[in-house]
Amino acid sequence: MLRRIGAEEGVAPEAFDRVEASADGLPSGRIEDIVEAFQTVSARIAATKNE
């Protein structure tokens, strides 16, 4: 469901891949991977606002 909504909102599938990979790697998953995924989303939103 989250991927579908993300796709409708223009969120790259790679953002979800990063979050899932980090969750799958718990307890040794890195929070940086999740933060980077959200930065990717923020960058896309900013780019579409500037178009």
N, C-alpha and C positions, 0 to 999 in steps of 0.2 A: 504494500500500500504506500509506504513512504517513497519508494522509487517511482511509483506512478505519479504521485503528487509532485515529487521533485522534477520529473520529466515535464509535467505540465507547466511548472514554474521556471523551467530552463536550468535546473541544477544538473551539472555534469554527472554522469554515472560514476566517474572516477571518485567523486566526493564520497559517495556511498561505499565504494570499494575500500577506500582508506579507513572509514569508520568500522566497517565489518572486519577488515584485516586486523585492526587494533583490538577489537572485541574478541576475535578468535584467538588472539595471542595472549589474552589475559592469563595469568597475572603479570606476565612480562611485557604486555602491550605498552606502547608509548603514548602518553597524552599528547605529545607533539604531533602525532599522526592525525589525531582528531582535530586539534587546533588548525593544522594545515588544511584539512578538509573544509572547515568553516571559512578559512581565509580565501579558499578557492571560490566558494559561493559568494562571499562578499565582493570579491574582485569582479565576478560576472555581473552582479547586480549593479555595481558602479559603472561597468562598461556599457551596460544597456541604458543607463540613465544619461550617459554622455553621447549617445547616438542621436 
